[in-house]
């Protein structure tokens, strides 16, 4: 592999796409209720590689509960489309499990923050996530 091949080797983000969105909220919510809590569930779904391109879906479910009863819920799926150039030093499977969701997640955070603002749910900021696999 010559120097030009090394410089070109890597992964490129082609697009980040909102694939699915479900949202529900109750009309009245007591935001001062001390039992209000948020449950977050996230699933990373890497796809197969075809012609050096692959997609990774990141599904995030956020549910707000008061006394174990849901008061609002959000289920969103974003898809990142990536292109692999050459033979990057990072294995493709590692990129799909760590780097791809780390690239997609800020788009989900912004989307949920904006959605919650429009739904008058207050300033919802999802925590940062370290996708590093131990």
C-alpha positions in Angstrom: 0.0 0.0 0.0 1.6 3.3 -1.0 1.3 6.6 0.8 -1.7 7.8 -1.3 -3.7 4.7 -0.4 -3.0 5.3 3.3 -4.2 8.9 3.1 -7.4 8.0 1.3 -8.2 5.1 3.6 -11.0 5.8 6.1 -14.7 6.2 6.5 -16.9 9.0 5.1 -20.3 10.1 6.4 -22.6 10.3 3.4 -25.8 11.2 5.2 -27.7 11.1 8.4 -31.4 10.3 8.0 -34.4 10.5 10.3 -36.0 7.1 9.6 -38.8 6.9 12.2 -40.4 9.1 14.9 -43.1 8.3 17.4 -44.1 10.8 20.1 -46.8 10.9 22.7 -47.5 13.1 25.7 -50.2 13.4 28.3 -52.1 16.7 28.3 -51.1 17.6 31.8 -47.8 16.7 33.4 -46.7 17.6 36.9 -43.0 18.4 36.3 -42.5 19.1 40.0 -43.4 15.6 41.0 -40.4 14.1 42.8 -41.0 10.7 41.2 -40.6 12.0 37.7 -37.8 10.0 36.0 -36.5 9.3 32.5 -35.7 5.9 31.1 -33.5 5.7 28.1 -33.0 2.7 25.9 -30.7 2.7 22.9 -30.1 0.1 20.3 -27.3 0.1 17.7 -28.2 -1.9 14.5 -25.3 -2.1 12.0 -26.1 -3.2 8.5 -24.3 -5.2 5.9 -21.7 -3.7 3.6 -22.5 -3.5 -0.1 -20.1 -1.8 -2.6 -18.1 -0.3 0.3 -21.2 1.4 1.8 -23.1 0.5 4.9 -25.9 1.9 7.1 -26.1 1.9 10.9 -29.4 2.6 12.6 -29.4 4.1 16.1 -32.8 3.7 17.9 -33.4 5.7 21.0 -36.4 5.3 23.3 -37.0 8.0 25.9 -39.9 7.5 28.4 -40.8 9.9 31.2 -42.5 8.2 34.1 -44.4 9.5 37.2 -45.2 6.8 39.7 -44.3 4.2 37.0 -46.9 5.7 34.6 -45.6 7.1 31.3 -46.4 10.8 30.8 -44.5 11.2 27.6 -42.5 8.9 25.3 -40.3 9.3 22.3 -39.1 6.6 20.0 -36.7 7.8 17.2 -34.5 6.0 14.7 -31.8 7.8 12.8 -29.7 6.1 10.1 -26.2 6.9 9.2 -24.9 6.0 5.7 -21.2 5.6 5.5 -18.6 4.8 2.9 -15.4 2.8 3.4 -12.4 3.9 1.4 -9.4 1.6 1.2 -8.3 -0.3 4.2 -8.6 2.0 7.2 -6.6 1.1 10.3 -9.9 0.8 12.3 -11.7 -2.4 11.6 -15.1 -2.0 10.0 -17.0 -3.8 12.8 -15.4 -1.5 15.4 -16.4 1.5 13.4 -20.0 0.2 13.1 -20.2 -0.4 16.9 -18.3 2.6 18.2 -17.7 5.4 15.7 -20.9 5.3 13.7 -23.3 5.5 16.7 -21.0 8.3 18.1 -21.5 10.2 14.9 -25.2 9.7 14.7 -26.0 10.3 18.4 -25.6 14.1 18.4 -28.2 14.3 15.7 -30.6 12.4 17.9 -29.8 14.6 20.9 -30.5 17.8 18.9 -33.7 16.3 17.5 -35.1 15.2 20.9 -34.1 18.6 22.4 -36.0 20.4 19.7 -39.0 18.1 19.9 -39.3 18.4 23.6 -39.0 22.2 23.4 -41.9 22.3 20.9 -44.0 20.0 23.1 -43.4 22.3 26.1 -41.6 19.5 28.0 -38.9 21.8 29.2 -35.2 21.7 28.4 -34.4 18.0 27.9 -30.7 17.3 27.3 -29.8 13.7 26.8 -26.5 12.8 28.4 -23.3 12.2 26.4 -22.6 8.6 25.7 -19.3 6.8 25.4 -19.8 4.1 22.8 -16.4 2.5 23.4 -16.8 -1.2 23.9 -14.8 -2.7 26.8 
